[in-house]
């Protein structure tokens, strides 16, 4: 399989665990120079050590809260200074709470639940697209969810936020294609062995819902490595004609 050019500059938002950490590791194993963005210094240090253990190359960690537009801009500027060029942006953040029925979510919390999912990929994309447009190349990969495509009980707020990620990513893909910038999305359902999976398992309602969904994954429930491999592919020359696509990696749970 084609891989990104060795020495490519890769920024991974949410790279301290789960899909983000696996993605940072696979890019580093393919010779990329990596910056991990996250909100926790201790988790960032542990993630950098793990990437170095696997690849022999230690990434940089930049503490950033991309729900804050100013912090996203600062993180983008710092990443550019560290890498010299940003060729790939991967955003792999997610909700801090498990799926819940809408009427059980306090109305005062709904905006926070939507903003924490919807805004980080949008802010980082906005921060780095001018750079990619100027260099007339670049790849953005935003991780959303199949909740963007299929209405699911318990995912009213999460699904709305994930659908926003898919739609603004598709629209932006059309806006920047003339400058050689490609934007694609990964939309998994379940991902085993991640902080998000642990979050779901700890809530009886969501645990039952996703246990039923897992029974439909006849090809196997997706793992972080499955999504990371697709991200590496989408950033490679082999995917040079692919943009604006929302790719479900879900083991056959659905065909949305």
Buried (B, 14 or more C-beta within 10 A) or exposed (E): EEBBEEEBBBBBBBBBBBBBBBBBBBBBBBBBBBBBBBBEEEBBEBBBEBBBEBBEBEBBBBBBBBBBBEBBBBBBBBBBEBBEBBBBBBBBBBBEBBBBEEEEBEEEEBEBBBEBBBBBBBBBBBBBBEBBBEBEEBBBBBBBBBBBBBEBEBBBBBBBBBBBBBBBBBEBBEEBEEBBBBBBBBBBBBBBBBBBBEBBEEBEBBBEBBEEBBEBBEEEBBBBBBBBBBBBBBBBEEBEEBBBBBBBBBBEBBEE
